[in-house]
Amino acid sequence: MLESNKKINPDQTFTTSPVLTGLWQVADMERNGRKLNLEEAAKALLPYVEAGMTSFDMADHYGSAELIAGVLQKKYLPKGKVQLLTKWVPPPGKVSKQAVREAVQLALDRMQLEQLDLLQYHAWNYADPAWIDQLFWLQELKEEGLIRHLGLTNFDTAHLRMAVHSGIQVVSNQICFSLLDQRAQNGMLNLCQSHGIKILAFGTLAGGFLSEKWLDQPEPSMDQLKTWSQMKYKRFIDQTGSWKNFQELLHTLKTIAQTKKVSIANIASRYILDQPGVGGIVIGARPGRSSHIEDNLKLISLQLSRTDKASIKHQLKTLKTIPGDCGDEYRKPPFLTASGDLSHHLETFPAPYPVKEKPGGEKKIFSGTIWEDLAGYCRGVKKGNRILISGTTATHGDRAIGGNDPAAQTHFIIDKIAGTLQSLGSRLEDVVRTRIFINNVDDWEPVARAHGERFKNIQPANTLVQAKLIGSEYLVEIEAEAIVE
């Protein structure tokens, strides 16, 4: 166990190999109780290192991936030869500060390291403020030296913005980004560029569908697909249109690939790697079973012309867009996962806030802010089918989440409202009225736009006024009413 006061000075410059080797498929290889031989699997990764692909991406739930990486770097390579990126995906709900430390220590022990190169954090439910607590605690462990860099995975634009403006030192966000999934173009790339955050793109080859293997092939049924990766990305293909649309995309890529004497996979990968803000793409490996090292190396020197990119972009316009923002496939329908739902990830979502029920069926929610005790009110109350939510600011503990960014504060406030509704068996879609109070009239537009992002398909009655809010750190306050049918 590391000493709690041990300091390791982190290198503040974060870079990876352009192509990161992803170890997600280790979990697939170990389905039904199978276990890989750690040493054999580690040896199977040595050719990647020899080829200069020294960044490996994994997670706490990728089977034995962290253990394999530990054997690789400890037994077969000189210290510092490889860069090991991992993720922590806690269950939804409250997790103690000690549990956060234990999760980091478990990753260190598995990978036989004193400091994690990059820890990427995933949040299941933004309506539960536990996620922001966990990020602050991870940052403390970073300052302590157990983590060199802190990253996120599957965060949407609003909540990446919220984390950054709350003071979380984020260097990366790993998201699905491919020719089939262009959601990152809707603000994520611009946000990351403005804050120097690297996009690590996964799903770039759509589980191998973006390759010659599937060119002019009949459409497979879900029963015919053998890996989790194929099951997952077939859902992406279905979401973007028809198998015919997909084949047209493959033919466009094949035409370009033939002129450059490379593969369809190379063209698909290079297009994403060339997007501004992308620091690297994650291409999966099945240690000991399949390797595409030589092919992956070709894309490093590959250059796409403006004409090539225009041809691809034109073809992308024929596809339907994946709905929502980055990471939404893990939080709301359509669930674009291997199973088509979250059943293989988790069982339930606990209520964000405790519910106090009074005689007669009235229910009340308290979010724990100092103002509730001081002024004698609750965050929300449900009586009959009506829910009333008090004026809510970006208060969380002793912090104002979102810093001095009005949009970030607004999103956190709406998260608190959503958490109150969830705890009372309701949801944002039940909201029929919102009232917005802003401190500075110049903030009206970012606040209104944030409200518009969250309520554009709900469209409650709304009022926005300038008011003198109590507390100079609070830029906006919102109250809401909902009716549960």
Buried (B, 14 or more C-beta within 10 A) or exposed (E): EBEEEEEEEBEEEBEBBBBBBBBBBBBBBBEEEEEBBBEEBBBBBEEBBEBEBBBBBBBBBBBBBBBBBBBBBEEBBEEEEBBBBBBBBBEBBBBEEEEBBEBBBEBBBBBBBEBBBBBBBBBBBBBBBBBBBBBBBBBBBBEBBBBBBBBBBBBBBBBBBBBBBBEBBBBBBBBBBBBBBBBBEBBBBBBBEEBEBBBBBBBBBBBBBBBBEBEEEEBBEEEEBEBBBBBBBBBBBBBBBEBEBBBBBBEBBBEBBEEBEBBBBBBBBBBBBEBEBBBBBBBBBBBBEEBBBEBBBBBBEBEBEEEBBEBBEEBBEEBEBBEBBBBBBBBEEBBBBBEBEBEEBBEEBBBBBEBEEEEEEEBBBBBEBEBBEEEEBBBBBBEEEEBBBBBBBBBBEEBBBBBEBBBBBBBBBBBBBBBBBBBBEBBBEBBBBBBBBBBEEEBBEBBBEBBEBBBEEEEBEBEBEBEEBEEEBBBBBBBBBBEBE
